[in-house]
Amino acid sequence: MNCCECLPNCVVLLLLLSLIALKSGDGETISQGNALSRQQGSKTSNDPVTYEIQMPGITPTKDDEYFCQGWKVPDGEFFVVKFQALAKSDTAHHLLLFGCPGPVSESPVYDCRDPCFDSKIMYAWARNAAPLELPDDVGFHIGNNTDIKYLSMQVHYATMFADVDRKDYTGVQLTVTKTRQKYVAGILLLVSGMAVIPPKTKNFHVDVSCYFDGADVLYPFAFRTHTHMHGRVVSAYMFNGTWFQLGKGNPHWPQAFWPIKENYAIKHSDGLAARCTYDSSDSDKEISMGETHNDEMCNFYLMYYTDSRSGRSYYGCGGNTVAELAKTLPSDSDVPLPPDPYLDEIGEGVAPKDSKTVDRWTQRLGSSQLPLGQVCAVAVDANGSVFVFHRGRSVWDSSSFDGRANFRLRANGPIREKTMIQINASTFDVVAQWADNTFYMPHGLSIDARGNFWVTDVALHQVMRFGPLWSSPQAVSKPELVLGVAFEPGDDEKHFCKPADVAVLRSGEVFVADGYCNSRVMKFSKDGIFIKQWGQHSKRVELTNSYPPPSTFDIVHSVVVLENRNLVCVADRENARVQCFTYDGNFVSQLHPKEFKPQIFAITYNEQTGYLYTVSGPSESQENITVKGNTIDMRNGTLLNSWHPITGFSQPHDVAVSPDGGFVYVVEIGPNVIWKFKLQTTASHQSVKKAGAFVHPISVGDDDDDTHVEEEEAEEEEGLEKKESYIGATLIIGGLIIMPLIVMVLILVFLRCCRKAKTQPSASRGNNRRFNLGSLLAGSRASEFLGKDDERRLELKHLQSDSEVEEYSSVPQQNA
């Protein structure tokens, strides 16, 4: 074989290797393209949205009053995919939401027993139940082309308010989407209204039974039980030749919709039965079914999904119409569930010890009755006193500002209520209230080292400094320093546009998160003289593991200084990340663990512990994301843990930490509540699943303990995300490495053929026609080069490392 005879072999080798490289490259590229398309296809602007139906300040003047609040569904077709009660069991006995075909009442709020004609129950709540999020592709269909044009929220007040000045704002928050769901949700109610429970009876049954007469096939996915004080257990079953348990609940636990773990299909003529078991041992008289809290009830709610094209959203099964069937109920139908002190305490309105929720404050703060507006900010002073900033009757919604950020409701005047509240952190009593007729739309609150109060008002487009409480009464009634021009949004050195937050150094220098319109951080001297600014608006990046460039923002919502680290950090809200800078605005690092998603609303820092505390915001998509708080060790950027209340966060807006790092406070702007969390110094981290809600106990490690305490599952998922983020770089690197090798191999093949052509007789050449890559490489320096795996891995590792911009790892590796 001469040199020319080797050329066909070289060409074949080149084609084979190129084909392999192209095949693997195309496969990866297609995979990434499909993933991107799916994500972009599921993204809908301003959908879903949330609506709140809320009592406007009700004062029950007698026991067992029922009030209803009507709400007209906006024009269009909608699907309700989540319910969040804005309620507390010490005020509201229960809350029901009904769908109605027509106007409920001429009055927006009315005394009611029957909320409307042809009402259909959509949701029910009692005993501090957790929020309800429906399964994927399932929703309650309301609005146009449905028989639900109006909603009516019914609240039962078991006892009158002793304080006639006390107002109640109980409500429900709905998450609604215009995206058509594959299945419609509905309620099947099994109820008894005629039974009488005899006195001094320990195990009395009230049964409900019927045959399902609907044409739909119902797929139940959740259930809820309801009785009053004498109920012990409620169970329900379906029968189609065999009894199947649909659910069993303790009515003294949170009356939430509990998941049904098995897959059932209820069809026409299937038997349905429920049994309520009561203990009247402490009663000297008969107990009837009725509407008062001294009466009893027997209700079993079955939430289901069915065909969206023809399925009905409500069915009822009343009375014991098939008594013979009910007599054959399983013998353990009246056996109570095992005791659970955790759930008992939630149902009774007591925060369980292992929940790390010390107190939840709503309208009732200590011994005072205090109606709160949208609670937008919280701060703690050097003495540990807690200060809350709220909006009274002012509400920030779509009508508040025009397209140029001008406040539309200026003519209404400032908020009449006292918008600043001081709370004793130990006794929970209200110490002081002030700042009435001062603000239009409060937003941010900070307290500096001198005790000055710094606030932002997004309607005024201003930042104000008020003196310390101890200096003089006038110090907190009139601002000492005002930055910005009232009611004038702008982007120059003298104007803000909806400033969100303030952070102040001990030296007095001020950092302002001018984030809603301008996407910038501004720095001022202690006297309010402009020094510098940085930041610009970032375009939304849709790739899962990609983020916009540093120093770009999509709503700078919160700012905090870390003076022992010479950093100022901001919550880049819509980008779900924290960016940290020097005091001069030079980018240093960013944190973006997946736990921050979908949005990060607020951050705070404690120098003693070195921990950064964050709270995320609610999802604007249908992703099943739990809104959480997070603890970050700023010494190394490690995410220590995530946490939230037992019943879950709804709309957390701000976070503060006590001076000693022992307590964290979170305010929610939707339910208008304040949470207090007690921090524990243990290195353990567990997730406890209770009542369908995850409770993440707050635990922080000792200074010398670098054990990372993130869950394995989260670690594995993050590892996959990191691996996927390197796919594009790997393809390029692989191509750069492979091509030189191909060229080298071809040269070796060519030279070896030529050498053999000179040394072997022509007859032997003609007999050896098979191409053998191994023989060509044997004995050559190419085999030594290809064997240097360690060097090659080091080279790949270097090429695949993160960018030169330092970024903290989002999820730490666990120690073995």
C-alpha positions, 0 to 999 in steps of 0.5 A: 500500500502506498501513501495514496492508497491510505487516503480512502481510509483517512476519508472514511475515518474522518467521516465516521468521527465527524458523524459521531460528533454531529450526532451527539451534538445535535441530540443535546441541542434538540433536547435544550431547544425542546426544554426552552420551548416548553417553558416559553409556551407555559408562560402567560403574561399577568396570569394567574392573578389573585383576588381577595374577598374580604369583610370591610370591618364587621362587628358582630353584636350577637352570638352566631351571626352570619355575614356574607360578602358578595363579589361579581366575577370579572367579565371573562372565563376563569378557573380558580386554582388556589384558595387561601383563607385570610382568617383565624379561628378565634374570630371566625367559626367557619368560612364558606365560599359559594358560587351563585348564578346572579346578584347576591344582594343589593348590599355588598355585605348582608346578614345571611343564612342562605348566601344566594339562590341555587348556591354551590359550595366551592370552598370551606375553611375552619380551625386554622386550616392550611391553604388549598392548591388544586392539582395541575390541570384542575380548577373551579370554572367561573365567569362567562359561559358558566352558572357562577357569575357571582361569589358569596363568602359566608362567615359564621361568627360564633360569639359577639365581639365584647369590644364594640370598636373591634372590626373584623376583616376575615376574607379569602384570597383566590388564585385565578387563571384564564388558562383553560383547565383540562378538568373542572373541580367540584364539591360533593357534600354528604350532609345530615340536617335532621338528627338528634343526639341524645345526652350522656351518650359516648358513641352515637352515630349519625349516618348519611347515605345515597346512590350517586345519580349523576351522569358524570364520573367523579374523581375525588382528590380531597376531603374535609370533615365538619362537626361542632364540639361533640364530633369525634370522627367523620368517615365516608365511603363509596360502595360498588360491591365493596366498601372503599374508604374515601376519607376519615378525619378528626373534626377538631383538627384543622378543617382543611381539604386533606388529600385522598391518596388512592385513585377512585372513580365514582360512577352512576349508581355507586353507593355513598355513605358517611358516618359522624360519631359523637360523644355527648357524655358532657351534655345533659340535654339533647343536641340537634343539628343546627346553625349555632355553635351549640348545635351540631353538624354532620358534613363531609365535603368531597372535592373532585374533578371531572370532564371539563366539557360537561361536568357539574361543579356540585352534587349533594347527598342529604339524609340517610336515604339508603339506611340498609346500606349504611348499616353495613358500613365497616366496623371501624368507621367510628374508630377515632384517628390516633392522637396528634397533639400537633394538629390538636394545637393548630385546630385550637389556635395554639402554635405547636412547640415544634413549629417554631411559630411563636406568635401570629399577630392579626387584628388582635395584638395582646389585649388590644383590638387593632385593625391592620391595613396592608402590612408592608414593613417591619423593623426592630430597634436596638432595644428589640422593640418591633415596629410595623408600618401599614397602609390603613384603608389604603390599598395598592391595586391596579387603580392606584397609579397611572401608566407614568407612575403618578398616584391617582388617588391624591385627592383622597388625602393622606391615610387617616389611620395611625400607620406606625405601630410600636409593639412590645416584643415580650408582652405583644402589647401595643406600646404606641401608634402614630403617623396618621394623616401623614402617608399616602402609600407606605412601603419601606421602614428601617431604623438606623443606629441612632434610632432614626426612622427611615420610611418610603412612600411610593405614592409620594415618591419620597424617602423621609427620616424621622427622629428617634422616639426618645428625642421628642414627640415632634421628632416622630410627627414631622420628618427631619429630612425629606428626599424626593419631590412629592407626587413627582416620579422621576429618574434624576438625582432629585427624584425617585419613582416608587422607592422601595426601601432604605439602608443606613450605615453607622456613618449616616450614609444612606442607600435607597432601593429606587426599584419599581421604575428606575431599577437602581440603587442610590447613595446619599450622604447623611445630610441627604446630598446625592453621591452616586447611583448604579444599576439598570433594568435587566431583561427577563431571562427565561432560561432555567439556570441563567441570570441577567448580568450583574448590576442589572435589576428587575425591581430593587425591592429591599436593601440592607448593609452588612457593615462587618463585611463592607457590603450593601446587598439588595433583593433583585425581586423579579430575578429571584436573586440577591446581589451584593456590592461595595459601598461604591457600587462595585459588584462583588457577588450574587446568591440565587438558590432555587429556594428564592424562586419565583421572587425574592421580596425582602432581606435582612442581616444580623451581624452577631450570627452573620446570617442573611434572612430572606423571604420569597414571594408568591408564584405568578404561575401554576408551579407548585412552589411553597413560599418560604423564608431562608437563612443564608450564612454570609461567611460562605454563601451557604443556604442553611435552611428554609422555613415557613409557618404551619399554615404557610405564607401567603404574601410575605412582604418584609422581614426583620431580625432582633438584635441578638439574632434570636427572633425573626419577624415577617409581615404579610401584605395580603392576610395583613398579619405578622409572624414571629419565629424563634430561632434555635441554635441546633445543627439539625434540619428536618422537614416534617409533613403535617396536614399536607403542609411542610414545616421547616424548623429553623435551625442554625449551626454553631460558628465552628460547624460547617455541616451543610444541612440541605435536603438530599433531594434538593441537592440532587436536583441542584446537581442536575441543574448545574450539570445541564447548565454546562451542556452548551459549554461541553459541546463546544469544548468537546468539538475543540478537543476532538478536531485536533485529535482527528487531524493528528490521527489522520496524519499518523495514519498517512505517515504509517501507511507511507512507512509501511509502503517502504518497508513491506513487500508489495504482496504482503501489502495487498493481503492486509486490506482491513483498517485497524485503528488500534494497530495504527496507534500502537507504539505511537506517541498518540497513544501516550497522549490519549492516555493522559486522562487526568490532564484532560479532566483538569483541562475540562474542569478549568474550561467548564468553571463558573464565570470570573464573577464570583457566585455563591453555590446555590445548594451546598454539598452534604458531608458524607 
